[in-house]
């Protein structure tokens, strides 16, 4: 990155990079060194979010395919967002369903006349496109319930995993041969549910990656750690 680029950035923005250099490398950094450090950090952030983007699309579609089949077998059709089974509707929650619909409508209004679907009605795929890691996490079991209070021994989210979602990730169970992945951080859960809780934990981590990961890694680099976009 040319030094003249960083010359246009406020010194307050670059000062944390200079402090980091002094701590890690010693000596007074040159302008070229600061420019290189700044470029490296922004490139790292860009690469990270690229991977997260691919993961989000793949997991979103895997869950969608499974819930289409599950909702259909329950007699409510494949559109599990617009016409969800009552159990699924309670799990997702009315506020989340409303937000998904609102965001889909907003995306529809932003289509220009050159868009291939300009003026087309919203489809199930339009709603699926609005799902975030937060939405996906809310579908999965997050905290183990008090099983003594449950007649079946399973919570609604656990039932959904066992009957509708576990086949969305057919290779997931093989991962648990490595026991460190089975540490979900909560009370013991039945073996067939460990992947569900760990997946929810991973999704939470991806949600945090948009805020906590970025701000943690920028905290020592920037005086404005709440900014998560790549400069």
C-alpha positions in Angstrom: 0.0 0.0 0.0 1.5 3.4 -1.0 2.6 5.5 1.9 0.6 8.4 0.4 -2.6 6.4 1.1 -1.9 6.4 4.9 -0.8 10.0 4.7 -4.5 10.8 4.1 -5.6 8.9 7.3 -5.8 10.8 10.6 -2.8 10.3 12.8 -5.2 9.2 15.6 -6.3 6.3 13.5 -2.7 5.2 12.8 -1.4 5.8 16.3 -2.5 2.4 17.7 -0.6 0.8 14.8 2.5 2.7 15.9 2.1 1.6 19.5 1.6 -2.0 18.4 4.9 -1.8 16.4 6.7 -0.5 19.4 5.4 -3.3 21.6 5.9 -6.1 19.1 8.8 -5.0 16.9 10.7 -2.4 18.9 12.1 0.8 17.5 10.3 3.6 15.8 8.3 2.4 12.8 8.7 4.1 9.4 5.6 5.3 7.5 6.1 2.5 5.0 6.0 -0.1 7.9 2.8 1.4 9.2 1.2 1.4 5.8 2.2 -2.3 5.4 0.8 -3.2 8.8 -2.5 -1.3 8.0 -2.8 -3.1 4.7 -2.1 -6.5 6.3 -4.8 -6.0 9.0 -7.5 -4.9 6.5 -6.6 -7.8 4.2 -6.9 -10.3 7.1 -10.3 -8.9 8.0 -11.5 -9.1 4.4 -10.4 -12.7 4.1 -12.1 -13.7 7.3 -15.5 -12.2 6.3 -15.2 -13.8 2.9 -15.1 -17.2 4.6 -17.9 -16.3 6.9 -20.0 -15.3 4.0 -19.6 -18.7 2.3 -20.4 -20.5 5.6 -23.5 -18.5 6.1 -24.8 -19.3 2.6 -24.1 -23.0 2.9 -25.6 -23.5 6.3 -28.6 -21.3 5.5 -29.4 -23.4 2.5 -28.8 -26.7 4.3 -31.2 -25.8 7.0 -33.7 -24.5 4.5 -33.8 -27.7 2.5 -34.4 -29.8 5.6 -37.0 -27.5 7.0 -38.9 -27.5 3.7 -39.2 -31.2 3.9 -40.1 -31.2 7.6 -42.7 -28.5 7.3 -44.2 -30.3 4.3 -44.5 -33.6 6.1 -46.3 -31.8 8.9 -48.9 -30.6 6.3 -48.0 -27.0 6.1 -46.2 -26.9 2.8 -42.5 -26.3 2.0 -42.7 -22.6 2.8 -41.7 -22.8 6.4 -41.2 -19.1 6.8 -44.6 -17.9 5.5 -46.6 -20.9 6.6 -44.6 -22.5 9.4 -45.9 -25.4 11.5 -47.1 -23.8 14.9 -44.2 -25.5 16.7 -41.7 -23.9 14.3 -43.4 -20.6 14.4 -43.1 -20.5 18.2 -39.4 -21.4 18.0 -38.6 -18.7 15.5 -40.8 -16.1 17.1 -43.2 -13.6 15.6 -40.7 -10.7 15.8 -38.1 -12.6 13.8 -40.7 -13.7 11.2 -41.8 -10.1 10.9 -38.2 -8.8 10.5 -37.5 -11.4 7.8 -40.6 -10.3 5.9 -39.8 -6.7 6.3 -36.3 -7.1 5.0 -37.5 -9.2 2.0 -40.0 -6.4 1.1 -37.2 -3.8 1.5 -34.9 -5.8 -0.9 -37.8 -6.1 -3.3 -38.4 -2.4 -3.4 -34.7 -1.8 -4.1 -34.8 -3.7 -7.4 -34.3 -1.5 -10.4 -36.0 -1.9 -13.7 -32.9 -3.7 -15.0 -33.2 -6.4 -12.3 -34.3 -9.7 -13.8 -37.0 -10.0 -11.1 -38.1 -6.4 -11.1 -41.8 -6.3 -10.2 -41.9 -10.0 -9.4 -43.7 -11.1 -6.2 -41.7 -12.4 -3.3 -40.9 -16.0 -3.2 -39.7 -18.4 -0.5 -36.1 -17.9 -1.7 -36.4 -14.2 -1.1 -37.2 -14.8 2.5 -34.5 -17.4 2.9 -32.0 -14.8 1.6 -32.7 -12.6 4.6 -31.8 -15.3 7.2 -28.8 -14.5 9.3 -26.6 -16.5 11.7 -28.8 -15.0 14.4 -31.9 -16.4 12.9 -30.3 -19.8 12.3 -29.0 -19.9 15.9 -32.5 -19.2 17.2 -33.7 -22.4 15.5 -31.1 -24.6 17.2 -31.0 -25.7 20.8 -28.9 -23.3 22.7 -29.2 -24.1 26.4 -30.1 -27.5 27.8 -33.4 -27.5 29.5 -34.4 -28.9 32.9 -35.3 -32.4 31.6 -37.2 -33.3 34.7 -39.9 -30.8 33.7 -40.3 -32.1 30.2 -42.6 -35.1 29.6 -40.6 -36.2 26.5 -37.2 -35.3 28.0 -36.5 -32.9 25.0 -37.2 -29.2 24.4 -39.0 -28.0 21.3 -35.7 -27.0 19.7 -34.2 -30.4 20.5 -37.2 -32.1 18.9 -36.8 -30.0 15.8 -33.2 -31.0 15.5 -33.8 -34.7 16.0 -36.8 -34.8 13.6 -36.1 -32.1 11.1 -32.5 -30.8 11.1 -30.0 -33.4 11.9 -29.9 -34.7 8.4 -29.0 -31.2 7.1 -25.4 -31.8 8.3 -24.8 -35.5 7.6 -21.0 -35.3 8.2 -21.3 -33.4 11.4 -21.4 -36.5 13.7 -18.1 -37.7 12.5 -16.5 -34.5 13.8 -17.2 -35.5 17.4 -14.7 -38.3 17.2 -12.4 -35.4 18.2 -13.6 -34.9 21.7 -12.5 -31.3 22.0 -15.3 -30.4 19.6 -17.9 -31.9 22.0 -17.3 -29.2 24.6 -20.4 -27.1 24.3 -19.8 -25.4 27.6 -23.1 -26.3 29.2 -24.7 -29.1 31.2 -24.4 -32.6 29.8 -26.7 -33.3 26.8 -27.7 -36.6 25.1 -25.1 -37.7 22.7 -27.2 -37.3 19.6 -27.7 -33.6 20.5 -24.1 -32.6 21.1 -23.7 -31.6 17.4 -26.8 -29.4 17.6 -25.5 -27.5 20.6 -22.0 -27.2 19.2 -23.4 -26.0 15.9 -25.4 -23.4 17.7 -22.3 -22.3 19.6 -20.4 -22.1 16.3 -23.2 -19.9 14.8 -23.0 -17.7 17.9 -19.3 -17.4 17.2 -20.0 -16.4 13.6 -22.4 -13.7 14.9 -19.8 -12.5 17.2 -17.2 -12.5 14.4 -19.1 -9.5 12.9 -18.6 -7.6 16.1 -16.5 -9.1 18.9 -13.9 -10.7 16.6 -13.4 -7.6 14.6 -13.4 -5.3 17.6 -11.2 -7.5 19.6 -8.6 -7.6 16.8 -9.0 -3.9 16.2 -9.0 -2.9 19.8 -5.2 -2.7 19.9 -5.1 -1.1 16.5 -7.8 1.5 16.4 -9.2 4.2 18.7 -12.6 3.4 17.3 -13.1 -0.4 18.0 -16.8 -0.4 17.3 -16.2 0.1 13.6 -16.3 -3.4 12.1 -16.2 -2.6 8.4 -13.0 -3.0 6.5 -11.7 0.6 5.9 
